[in-house]
Amino acid sequence: MPRPYAVLDVFTKVPLEGNPLAVVLDADGLSSEAMQKIAREFGLPETVFVLNASRPNYTAKLRIFTPARELDFAGHPTVGAAALLAARRFGEVEKAIDAMVVVEENVGPVRCGVKLDPSGIAYAEFGVPRLAAPLSSTFGDRGTIADALGLDPSDVGFENHRTSAWTCGAPFVFVPVAGLDAMARAKPAVQHWRQAFGTIDRVGTFLYTRECLNHDSRFHARMFAPEAGILEDPATGAAAAAFAGVILSHDAPTDGTHHFRLEQGFEMGRPSFIDLTLEVEGGALKAERIGGHAVRIAEGELAI
C-alpha cells in the first residue's frame, strides 16, 4: 500500500540546512526489518515511522531508525515529527497558532509544544522524558582520545571539563575540545574508537567547546557516530538533552531556569541551532527541554 512520507530539515529555518529527517506516515503493518531497510534506503541520519497511538490521549507512536539501528529516543526526529503532525492537523494557518502533540517513543511518552507559522516554518519544543543521568565508563587517556579524533592531546579538555558519558534514554560520550580550530580538525579514526571510549553502548561521541561562531550560542559542537551508521550528524537533540548533565556537573549552574543555544553542523555546511533549557532545583536537574525549528522540503509516497 502507498505510504506518504515527508522530508524535513530540523533545527533550522533555512531549507537544505539543519539536520534532514524522513517521516513515514501510516506505517502500521511494517515490520522492524522493513523499517530498517527503508531507513537505509533514505540514507538520512534518522527516519521516523508514524504508527497509531496506543492511547486516545496520544497523537501517534514513533519508531526511530538510523541507517544501522533503531533508537529508543532522538531529538531531531521528535521535533520534526511533532512539527509535521501538528501541520497535518491544522493545515495552512493564517496566523501563528500553538498546538500540543504527545508522541510515544520507546523511551516513553513525549509532550511537544508546537508553534505553527504562516511561513510554513514550525518551532517545536519537548520535555525530555528522562533527565540526563551519568554512565559509568572507563576512557582512554587524553592521548588515546586525541588519536581517535585525529587531534593533538593538547586539544582535548578545557577548564575543569573532562571526557564523560551521559544518557537521557540515548547514551553519548562527551569530549571537551579546546576551541574552534581543534574542532575543525577533528576527524574520527575508527580503529582507535573502542580503546578511547570503552565498550559503553553509546549512540555517538559528542565534541563540544565554549568558543562559538554565533554570538547567541553558548557551545559549538560536532557529533560522530560511525557505529550507528552516521559518520557525522548535523544536529543531535538527544545528545543536547544528555549534555545537560555535562553542564550541571562541570559548570554547577545556580537554581533556576537556564537557557543554552548549541550550534552544530557548521563543518558539514549544514548550520543547526538547538535550544536547551534546564530547570535546576537544589543543585539537581528538575526538568529540561529541547527546542528547534523545522521546515518541510519534500513530500512523496512509498510504494510499499
C-alpha positions as CSV (number, residue, x, y, z in Angstrom):
1,M,0.0,0.0,0.0
2,P,1.3,3.5,-0.7
3,R,2.6,5.3,2.4
4,P,3.0,9.1,2.4
5,Y,6.3,10.5,3.6
6,A,7.8,13.9,4.1
7,V,11.4,15.1,4.4
8,L,12.1,18.0,6.8
9,D,15.2,20.0,7.7
10,V,15.3,20.2,11.5
11,F,17.0,22.7,13.9
12,T,17.0,25.3,11.2
13,K,14.7,27.9,9.5
14,V,16.6,27.5,6.2
15,P,15.9,24.7,3.7
16,L,18.9,22.5,3.0
17,E,20.5,23.4,6.3
18,G,20.0,21.7,9.7
19,N,19.5,18.0,10.1
20,P,17.5,16.2,7.4
21,L,14.8,13.8,8.5
22,A,12.4,11.5,6.7
23,V,9.0,10.9,8.3
24,V,7.0,7.9,7.0
25,L,3.3,8.2,7.8
26,D,0.7,5.4,8.1
27,A,3.5,3.0,9.0
28,D,1.3,0.4,10.8
29,G,1.9,-3.1,9.3
30,L,5.6,-2.5,8.5
31,S,7.9,-5.0,10.2
32,S,11.0,-3.8,12.1
33,E,13.1,-5.3,9.3
34,A,11.2,-3.3,6.7
35,M,11.6,-0.1,8.7
36,Q,15.3,-0.7,8.9
37,K,15.6,-1.3,5.2
38,I,13.6,1.9,4.4
39,A,15.8,3.9,6.8
40,R,18.8,2.5,5.0
41,E,17.2,3.4,1.6
42,F,16.6,7.0,2.6
43,G,20.2,7.2,3.9
44,L,19.4,10.1,6.2
45,P,20.7,10.4,9.8
46,E,17.3,9.3,11.0
47,T,13.9,8.1,9.7
48,V,10.8,8.2,11.8
49,F,7.8,5.8,11.3
50,V,4.5,7.1,12.5
51,L,2.0,4.5,13.8
52,N,-1.3,4.6,15.5
53,A,-1.1,5.6,19.2
54,S,-1.8,3.0,21.9
55,R,-4.0,5.5,23.9
56,P,-6.6,8.0,22.7
57,N,-4.8,10.9,24.5
58,Y,-1.6,10.3,22.5
59,T,-1.2,11.7,19.0
60,A,0.9,8.9,17.5
61,K,3.5,6.3,18.2
62,L,7.0,6.9,16.7
63,R,9.8,4.4,15.9
64,I,13.1,5.9,15.0
65,F,15.8,4.3,12.9
66,T,19.3,5.4,11.8
67,P,20.6,3.6,8.7
68,A,22.1,0.9,11.0
69,R,19.9,0.6,14.2
70,E,16.7,1.5,16.0
71,L,16.9,4.2,18.7
72,D,14.8,4.4,21.8
73,F,14.8,8.2,21.7
74,A,16.2,11.0,19.5
75,G,15.7,14.8,19.5
76,H,15.6,15.9,15.9
77,P,13.1,13.1,14.9
78,T,10.9,14.2,17.8
79,V,11.0,17.9,16.8
80,G,10.4,17.1,13.1
81,A,7.7,14.6,13.6
82,A,5.8,16.8,16.1
83,A,6.0,19.8,13.7
84,L,4.7,17.6,10.8
85,L,1.9,16.1,12.8
86,A,0.7,19.5,14.0
87,A,0.8,20.9,10.5
88,R,-1.2,18.0,9.1
89,R,-3.8,18.5,11.8
90,F,-4.2,22.3,11.3
91,G,-3.2,22.7,7.6
92,E,-2.0,26.1,6.4
93,V,-2.6,28.8,9.0
94,E,-3.2,32.4,8.5
95,K,-1.7,33.5,11.8
96,A,0.7,31.8,14.3
97,I,-1.0,29.2,16.5
98,D,0.1,26.9,19.3
99,A,-0.6,23.2,19.3
100,M,0.2,20.3,21.6
101,V,1.4,16.9,20.3
102,V,2.1,13.8,22.5
103,V,4.1,11.1,20.9
104,E,5.0,7.6,22.2
105,E,8.6,6.6,21.8
106,N,10.4,3.6,23.1
107,V,11.7,5.8,25.9
108,G,8.1,6.7,26.9
109,P,5.6,9.5,26.1
110,V,7.0,12.8,25.0
111,R,4.9,16.1,25.2
112,C,5.7,18.6,22.4
113,G,4.5,22.1,22.1
114,V,4.5,23.3,18.5
115,K,4.1,26.8,17.2
116,L,2.9,26.9,13.6
117,D,3.5,29.9,11.4
118,P,2.0,31.1,8.1
119,S,5.6,30.9,6.6
120,G,5.5,27.1,6.9
121,I,8.4,27.2,9.4
122,A,7.4,25.5,12.7
123,Y,9.0,25.6,16.1
124,A,8.7,22.6,18.4
125,E,9.9,22.1,22.0
126,F,9.5,19.0,24.0
127,G,10.0,18.0,27.6
128,V,12.8,15.5,27.9
129,P,11.2,12.2,29.1
130,R,14.2,11.1,31.0
131,L,16.6,13.5,32.7
132,A,20.3,13.3,32.0
133,A,22.0,10.7,34.1
134,P,25.7,9.7,34.2
135,L,27.0,6.5,32.8
136,S,29.9,4.6,34.3
137,S,32.7,4.1,31.8
138,T,36.4,3.9,31.6
139,F,38.0,6.1,29.0
140,G,41.5,6.0,27.4
141,D,44.0,8.7,28.4
142,R,44.0,12.1,26.7
143,G,46.4,10.9,24.1
144,T,44.3,7.9,23.2
145,I,41.2,10.0,22.9
146,A,43.1,12.5,20.7
147,D,44.2,9.7,18.4
148,A,40.6,8.6,18.0
149,L,39.6,12.1,16.9
150,G,42.6,12.9,14.8
151,L,43.7,15.6,17.3
152,D,46.7,16.5,19.4
153,P,46.5,15.7,23.2
154,S,46.5,19.4,24.0
155,D,43.3,19.8,22.0
156,V,41.3,17.6,24.4
157,G,39.8,19.2,27.5
158,F,39.4,22.8,28.8
159,E,38.9,24.3,32.2
160,N,37.6,21.6,34.5
161,H,35.8,19.7,31.7
162,R,36.9,16.1,31.1
163,T,35.5,13.3,28.9
164,S,32.3,11.8,30.4
165,A,29.3,9.7,29.4
166,W,25.6,10.6,29.9
167,T,22.3,9.4,28.8
168,C,18.7,10.6,28.6
169,G,17.4,7.4,27.0
170,A,20.1,7.6,24.3
171,P,23.8,7.3,25.6
172,F,26.6,9.5,24.4
173,V,30.2,10.2,25.2
174,F,31.1,13.9,25.6
175,V,34.6,15.2,24.8
176,P,35.5,18.8,25.6
177,V,37.7,20.3,22.9
178,A,39.9,23.4,23.3
179,G,38.4,25.6,20.6
180,L,37.1,26.0,17.1
181,D,40.4,25.4,15.4
182,A,40.7,21.9,17.0
183,M,37.0,21.3,16.4
184,A,37.5,21.9,12.7
185,R,40.4,19.5,12.6
186,A,38.6,16.6,14.3
187,K,38.2,13.5,12.1
188,P,37.3,10.1,13.5
189,A,39.9,7.3,13.4
190,V,37.6,4.3,14.0
191,Q,40.5,1.9,14.6
192,H,41.1,3.8,17.9
193,W,37.4,4.3,18.8
194,R,36.9,1.4,21.3
195,Q,40.3,1.9,23.0
196,A,39.5,5.6,23.5
197,F,35.8,5.4,24.6
198,G,35.4,2.0,26.1
199,T,32.7,-0.6,25.5
200,I,29.7,1.5,26.5
201,D,26.8,1.0,24.1
202,R,26.7,4.6,23.0
203,V,24.9,6.3,20.1
204,G,27.8,8.5,19.4
205,T,30.6,10.8,20.6
206,F,29.8,14.5,21.1
207,L,32.6,17.1,20.9
208,Y,31.9,20.5,22.4
209,T,33.7,23.8,23.1
210,R,32.7,27.1,24.5
211,E,34.2,29.0,21.5
212,C,31.3,29.7,19.1
213,L,30.7,31.2,15.7
214,N,27.5,33.0,16.7
215,H,27.2,35.5,19.5
216,D,24.0,34.0,20.9
217,S,25.4,30.4,21.0
218,R,26.8,29.0,24.3
219,F,28.5,25.9,22.9
220,H,29.8,24.7,19.5
221,A,29.5,21.0,18.8
222,R,30.1,18.1,16.5
223,M,28.8,14.6,16.8
224,F,30.3,11.4,15.3
225,A,28.5,8.1,15.3
226,P,30.3,5.7,13.0
227,E,28.9,2.7,14.9
228,A,25.4,3.8,14.3
229,G,26.0,4.3,10.5
230,I,26.4,8.1,10.9
231,L,29.9,9.4,10.3
232,E,28.8,12.8,11.4
233,D,25.4,14.3,12.5
234,P,24.4,17.9,11.7
235,A,22.3,18.3,14.9
236,T,21.7,15.9,17.7
237,G,18.9,16.7,20.0
238,A,19.2,13.6,22.2
239,A,22.9,14.5,22.8
240,A,21.9,18.0,23.7
241,A,19.5,16.6,26.2
242,A,22.1,14.4,27.8
243,F,24.6,17.4,27.6
244,A,22.5,18.9,30.4
245,G,24.3,16.5,32.7
246,V,27.7,17.8,31.5
247,I,26.7,21.4,32.2
248,L,25.3,20.5,35.6
249,S,28.3,18.5,36.7
250,H,31.1,20.8,35.3
251,D,29.6,24.3,35.4
252,A,27.3,23.9,38.5
253,P,24.5,26.4,37.4
254,T,22.6,28.0,40.2
255,D,19.0,27.1,41.0
256,G,16.5,28.5,38.5
257,T,16.0,28.4,34.7
258,H,18.9,28.4,32.3
259,H,18.8,28.7,28.5
260,F,21.6,27.4,26.3
261,R,21.8,27.5,22.5
262,L,24.1,24.9,20.9
263,E,25.4,25.3,17.4
264,Q,26.3,22.3,15.3
265,G,26.7,21.1,11.7
266,F,28.8,24.1,10.5
267,E,31.7,21.9,9.5
268,M,29.3,19.9,7.3
269,G,27.8,23.0,5.6
270,R,24.5,22.4,7.5
271,P,24.3,25.0,10.3
272,S,22.0,24.0,13.1
273,F,20.8,25.5,16.3
274,I,19.4,23.5,19.3
275,D,17.8,25.2,22.2
276,L,18.3,23.6,25.6
277,T,16.5,24.8,28.7
278,L,17.4,23.5,32.2
279,E,15.4,23.8,35.4
280,V,17.7,23.4,38.4
281,E,16.5,23.0,41.9
282,G,18.6,22.1,45.0
283,G,21.6,21.8,42.7
284,A,19.9,19.0,40.7
285,L,18.1,18.8,37.4
286,K,14.3,19.2,37.9
287,A,13.4,19.4,34.2
288,E,14.8,20.0,30.8
289,R,13.5,20.9,27.3
290,I,14.8,20.7,23.8
291,G,13.5,23.0,21.0
292,G,14.2,24.0,17.5
293,H,12.7,25.0,14.1
294,A,11.7,22.6,11.3
295,V,10.9,23.3,7.6
296,R,9.4,20.8,5.2
297,I,11.3,20.4,1.9
298,A,9.8,17.4,0.1
299,E,6.8,15.0,0.1
300,G,6.1,11.8,-1.7
301,E,4.8,8.2,-1.3
302,L,6.5,4.9,-0.7
303,A,5.1,2.2,-2.9
304,I,5.4,-0.4,-0.2
